[in-house]
Every structure is written in C-alpha cells, then in structure tokens.
Amino acid sequence: MGVSTIIDLITVQKRLSTAMVTEVDSHLDYANAVIRLRFETGTLIVKEKDQYRVEMKRLIHIPEANGAT
C-alpha cells in the first residue's frame, strides 16, 4: 500500500545525496592537487618588484606545460 514507493524514494534520495557528496569530494581533491602542483613547481606565488601575491587563476588552473602561467 505505497510502502515500497516510500522505500524506493528514500533509497533514491540516499543515492543522490551520496553522489553529491562524491562530487564535492572530487572537487576538493582536484583543488588540493592544483595547489600542491603549484606549490611544488613554484608557480603559486607571483613576485612583482618587492611584493608577493597570489592570483585566483593560480588557485584554480594548472600551470601551462610551456612554462606560462
């Protein structure tokens, strides 16, 4: 009398929640990998004259293979 429909709905909702958490975890893993790569290759910080800064694009994109930022 509708019990299986409710159970199916709960099961599907749980699967959706799990998929969404997995997606967020994947984004976090990618972000950590980009930062680690930038840090290890020395391309995280920009030096201009006597000042250092971090650009947003360096936090979200991997460095170019040809050495460009």
C-alpha distances in whole Angstrom, upper triangle without the diagonal:
4,6,8,9,10,12,13,14,16,17,19,20,22,23,25,26,28,29,31,32,34,35,37,38,40,41,43,44,46,47,49,50,52,53,54,56,58,59,60,62,64,62,60,63,65,69,71,74,74,70,67,64,60,59,55,55,56,53,51,53,55,58,60,61,65,65,64,62
4,6,5,7,9,10,11,13,14,15,17,19,20,21,23,25,26,27,29,30,32,33,35,36,38,39,41,42,44,45,47,48,50,51,53,54,56,57,59,60,58,56,59,61,65,67,71,70,67,63,60,56,55,51,52,53,50,47,49,51,55,56,58,61,61,61,58
4,5,5,6,9,10,11,12,14,15,17,18,20,21,23,24,26,27,29,30,32,33,35,36,38,39,41,42,43,45,47,48,49,51,53,54,55,57,58,57,55,58,60,64,66,69,69,65,62,59,55,54,50,51,52,49,46,48,50,54,55,57,60,60,60,57
4,5,5,6,8,10,10,12,14,15,16,18,20,21,22,24,26,27,28,30,31,33,35,36,37,39,41,42,43,45,47,47,49,51,52,53,55,57,55,53,56,59,62,65,68,68,64,61,57,54,53,49,49,50,47,44,46,48,51,53,54,58,58,58,55
4,5,5,6,9,10,10,12,14,15,16,18,20,21,22,24,26,27,29,30,31,33,35,36,37,39,41,42,43,45,46,48,49,51,52,54,55,54,52,55,57,61,63,66,66,62,59,56,52,51,47,47,48,45,43,44,46,50,51,53,56,56,56,53
4,5,5,6,9,10,10,12,14,15,16,18,20,21,23,24,26,27,28,30,32,33,34,36,38,39,40,42,44,45,46,48,49,51,52,54,52,50,53,55,59,61,64,64,60,57,54,50,49,45,46,47,44,41,43,45,49,51,52,56,56,55,52
4,5,5,6,9,10,11,12,14,15,16,18,20,21,22,24,26,27,29,30,32,33,35,36,37,39,41,42,43,45,47,48,49,51,52,51,49,52,54,58,60,64,63,60,56,53,49,48,45,45,46,43,40,42,44,48,49,51,54,54,54,51
4,5,5,6,8,10,11,12,14,15,16,18,20,21,22,24,26,27,29,30,31,33,35,36,37,39,41,42,43,45,46,47,49,51,49,47,50,53,57,59,62,62,58,55,52,48,47,43,43,44,41,39,40,42,46,47,48,52,52,52,49
4,5,5,6,9,10,10,12,14,15,16,18,20,21,23,24,26,27,29,30,32,33,35,36,38,39,40,42,44,45,46,48,49,48,46,49,51,54,57,60,60,56,53,49,46,45,41,41,42,39,37,39,40,44,46,47,51,51,50,48
4,6,5,6,9,10,10,12,14,15,16,18,20,21,22,24,26,27,28,30,32,33,34,36,38,39,40,42,43,45,46,48,46,44,47,50,53,55,59,58,55,51,48,45,43,40,40,41,38,36,38,39,43,45,47,50,50,49,47
4,5,5,6,9,10,11,12,14,15,16,18,20,21,22,25,26,27,29,30,31,33,35,36,37,39,41,42,43,45,46,45,43,46,49,52,55,58,58,54,51,48,44,43,39,39,40,37,35,37,38,42,43,45,48,48,48,46
4,5,5,6,9,10,10,12,14,15,16,18,20,21,23,24,26,27,29,30,31,33,35,36,37,39,41,42,43,45,43,41,44,47,51,53,56,56,52,49,46,42,41,37,37,38,35,32,34,36,40,41,42,46,46,46,43
4,5,5,6,9,10,11,12,14,15,17,18,20,21,23,24,26,27,29,30,32,33,35,36,38,39,40,42,43,42,40,43,45,49,51,54,54,50,47,44,40,39,35,35,36,33,31,33,35,39,40,42,45,45,45,42
4,5,5,6,9,10,11,12,14,15,16,18,20,21,22,24,26,27,28,30,32,33,34,36,37,38,40,42,41,38,41,44,48,50,53,53,49,46,43,39,38,35,35,36,32,30,32,34,38,40,41,44,44,44,41
4,5,5,6,9,10,10,12,14,15,16,18,20,21,22,24,26,27,29,30,31,33,35,36,37,39,40,39,37,40,43,46,49,52,52,49,45,42,38,37,34,34,34,31,29,30,32,35,37,38,42,42,42,39
4,5,5,6,9,10,11,12,14,15,17,18,20,21,23,24,26,27,29,30,31,33,35,36,37,39,37,35,38,41,44,47,50,50,46,43,40,36,35,31,31,32,29,26,28,30,34,35,37,40,40,40,37
4,5,5,6,9,10,11,12,14,16,17,18,20,21,23,24,26,27,29,30,32,33,34,36,38,36,34,37,39,43,45,48,48,44,41,38,34,33,30,30,31,27,25,28,29,33,35,37,40,40,39,37
4,5,5,6,9,10,10,12,14,15,16,18,20,21,22,24,26,27,28,30,31,32,34,36,35,33,36,38,42,45,48,47,44,40,37,34,33,30,30,30,27,25,27,28,32,34,35,39,39,38,36
4,5,5,6,9,10,10,12,14,15,17,18,20,21,23,25,26,27,29,30,31,33,34,33,31,34,37,41,43,46,46,43,39,36,32,31,28,28,28,25,23,24,26,29,31,33,36,36,36,33
4,5,5,6,9,10,11,12,14,15,17,18,20,21,23,24,26,27,29,30,32,33,31,29,32,35,38,41,44,44,40,37,34,30,29,25,25,26,23,20,23,24,28,30,32,35,35,34,32
4,5,5,6,9,10,11,12,14,15,16,18,20,21,22,24,26,27,28,30,31,30,28,31,34,37,40,43,42,39,35,32,29,28,25,25,25,22,20,22,24,28,30,32,35,35,34,31
4,5,5,6,9,10,10,12,14,15,16,18,20,21,22,24,26,27,28,30,29,27,30,33,37,39,43,42,39,35,32,29,28,25,24,24,21,19,21,22,26,28,29,33,33,32,30
4,5,5,6,9,10,11,12,14,15,17,19,20,21,23,24,26,27,29,27,25,28,31,34,37,40,40,37,33,30,26,25,22,21,22,19,16,18,20,23,25,27,30,30,30,27
4,5,5,6,9,10,11,12,14,15,17,18,20,21,23,24,26,27,25,23,26,29,32,35,38,38,34,31,28,24,23,20,20,20,17,15,17,19,23,25,27,30,30,29,26
4,5,5,6,9,10,10,12,14,15,16,18,20,21,22,24,26,24,22,26,28,32,35,38,37,34,31,28,24,24,21,21,20,17,15,18,18,22,25,26,30,29,29,26
4,5,5,6,9,10,10,12,14,15,16,18,20,21,22,24,23,21,25,27,31,34,37,37,34,30,27,23,23,20,19,19,16,14,15,16,20,22,23,27,26,26,24
4,5,5,6,9,10,11,12,14,15,17,18,20,21,22,21,19,22,24,28,31,34,34,31,27,24,20,19,16,16,16,13,11,13,14,18,20,22,25,25,24,21
4,5,5,6,9,10,11,12,14,15,16,18,20,21,20,17,21,23,27,30,33,32,29,26,23,19,19,16,16,16,12,11,13,14,18,21,23,26,25,25,22
4,6,5,6,9,10,10,12,14,15,16,18,20,19,17,21,24,27,30,33,33,30,26,24,20,20,18,17,16,13,12,13,13,17,20,21,24,24,24,21
4,5,5,6,9,10,10,12,14,15,16,18,17,15,19,22,25,28,31,31,28,25,22,18,18,15,14,13,11,9,10,10,14,16,18,21,20,20,18
4,5,5,6,9,10,11,12,14,15,16,15,13,16,19,22,25,28,28,25,21,19,15,14,12,12,11,8,7,9,10,13,16,18,21,20,20,17
4,6,5,6,8,10,10,12,14,15,14,13,16,19,22,25,29,28,25,21,19,16,16,14,14,12,9,10,11,11,14,17,19,22,21,21,18
4,6,5,6,8,10,10,12,14,13,12,16,19,22,26,29,28,26,22,20,17,17,15,14,12,10,10,10,9,12,15,16,19,18,19,16
4,5,5,6,8,10,11,12,10,9,13,16,19,22,26,26,23,19,17,14,13,12,11,8,7,7,7,6,9,12,14,17,15,15,13
4,5,5,6,9,10,10,9,7,11,14,17,20,24,23,20,17,15,11,12,11,11,8,6,8,9,8,10,14,16,18,16,16,14
4,5,5,6,8,10,10,9,12,16,19,22,25,24,22,18,17,14,15,15,14,11,10,11,12,10,12,15,16,19,17,18,15
4,5,5,6,8,8,9,12,15,18,21,24,24,22,19,17,14,15,15,14,10,10,11,10,7,8,12,12,15,13,14,13
4,6,5,6,5,5,8,11,14,18,21,21,18,15,14,11,12,12,11,7,8,10,9,7,7,11,12,14,12,12,10
4,6,5,6,5,8,12,14,18,20,20,18,14,13,11,13,14,14,10,10,13,13,11,11,14,15,17,14,15,13
4,6,8,9,11,14,16,20,22,22,20,17,17,15,17,17,17,13,13,15,14,12,11,14,14,16,14,16,14
4,6,8,10,13,15,18,21,21,19,16,16,14,15,17,15,12,13,15,13,10,9,11,11,13,10,12,11
4,6,7,9,11,15,17,17,16,13,13,12,13,15,15,11,13,15,14,12,10,13,14,14,11,12,11
4,6,7,10,13,16,17,15,12,11,10,10,12,11,8,10,12,11,9,7,10,12,13,9,9,7
4,7,10,13,16,16,14,10,9,7,8,10,10,6,7,11,10,10,9,13,15,16,13,12,9
4,7,10,13,13,10,6,6,5,8,10,11,8,10,13,13,13,12,15,17,18,14,13,11
4,7,10,11,8,6,5,6,8,11,11,9,12,15,14,15,13,15,18,17,14,12,10
4,6,7,6,5,7,9,11,15,15,13,16,19,18,18,16,18,20,19,16,14,13
4,6,5,6,8,11,12,16,16,15,18,21,20,21,18,20,22,21,18,16,14
4,6,8,11,14,16,20,20,19,21,24,24,24,22,23,25,24,20,19,18
4,7,10,14,16,20,21,19,21,25,25,25,23,25,27,26,22,21,19
4,7,10,13,16,18,17,18,22,22,23,21,23,26,25,21,20,18
4,7,10,13,15,13,15,18,19,19,18,21,23,23,19,18,15
4,7,10,12,10,12,15,16,17,16,19,22,22,19,17,14
4,7,9,7,8,11,13,14,14,17,20,20,17,15,12
4,5,5,7,9,10,12,12,15,18,19,16,14,10
4,5,5,7,9,12,13,15,19,20,18,15,12
4,5,5,6,9,10,12,16,17,15,12,9
4,6,6,7,8,11,14,15,13,11,8
4,6,8,10,13,16,18,16,15,11
4,7,10,13,16,18,16,15,12
4,6,9,12,14,13,12,9
4,7,9,12,11,10,8
4,6,8,7,7,5
4,5,6,5,6
4,5,7,9
4,6,9
4,7
4
